[in-house]
Amino acid sequence: MALCAKKRPPEEERRARANDREYNEKFQYASNCIKTSKYNIVTFLPVNLFEQFQEVANTYFLFLLILQLIPQISSLSWFTTIVPLVLVLTITAVKDATDDYFRHKSDNQVNN
């Protein structure tokens, strides 16, 4: 049986008054606010780094950096890998931050 075909319990009576926010808020109905942004100030860095290291290229360069920190197996300095990796991660993070900032602005505009 499909989910939409299942018989649902009868819905409770809902009361609402037009242009009476105080009256409507006492019933605590679900909000219809839209949220399309991915990050907030606290979660930006960990979530963004997690997403960026999901890409194979970034993970490869991180693994290469870790190997270059071992002097017995590396002929190059760790500096040759960390600079491009940090540069790519920073540029991508700035791009993601600006995109999310504009999503927050758009969400606020739509919700108001």
N, C-alpha and C positions, 0 to 999 in steps of 0.2 A: 504494500500500500504506500503510495507516495506521501511525502510529508505534507504537501498542501491539501491532500484529500482527507487527511485525518480530521476527525471531529474535534473541534476545540471547545473548551469550556466557555460558557457565556461570559461576555465582557461585563465588567462592573459599570455601573452608571457613571458617566463623566459629567461634571458640571463646569461650565466656563462662562465667564462674563466678558464681553468685549470691552477693551480698554480699562479693565480693572485688574491690574497686576497683583495687588495685595490679596484680593480674593482668590485669584487663580493660583498663587504660589502656596497657599495653605494646603492644597491637595497634593503637592509635590509630584506632578506629572513629569514624564520624561522630557528632557530638553530636546530641541531640534537644532542645536548648534552644530555647525559643520567644522571639522578639523581635518585638514589635508596636510598639515606640516608633520615632519618626521621627528624633529628634535625640539628640545628646550635647552636652556642654558646649562643645566646640570648634565644632561645626557648627550650633549653634542659630541664631545671628544671621544668617549668610549664607543658610542654607537657608530660614529663616523669612521673611526679606526677599524672597528670590527668589519664594517661594510667594505672598506678599502682593502683589507687583507683577505677578503673573500675572492679577490681577483688573483689569478695565478701569477701574473707578473710581479705584483707587489710582494706576494708571499715568497716567490723565488728570490727576489733581491734581499729580502729580510734573511732568508736562509743563507744566502751568499755572504751577507754581512757577518752573520754569526760565525761562519767558517773562516772568514778573513780575520777575525779576532784571535784565532789560534795561530801563533807565529810559526809553528812547525810545519803547517800544511799550506800556508799562504805565501805567495811571492809578492803580492801587492798589499798596499796599505788599506786599512779599513776605511780611510777617508775617501778613496775612489768609489766606494759603493754608497756610503752614507749620504754624501752630498746629493747625488741624483735622486735617491730614495726620498729624502726629506723634502727636496724640491717638488717632486711629483705629489707627495702626500699633502704638502702645504697648499699647492695650487688647487688640488681637488677639494680640499677642505674649505678653502675660501669660496670656491664656486658653489659647493653644497650649502655653505652658510648663507650666501646671498640668495640662492634659490629658496631656501627655507624661510628667510626673512620676508621675502615677497609673498610666500605662501601664508605666513602669519598675517601680513597686512591684508591680503585678499580674504582670508577667513574672517578677520575682524570686520571688514567692509560688508561681507555677505551676511554675517550674523547680526549686524546692526541695521 
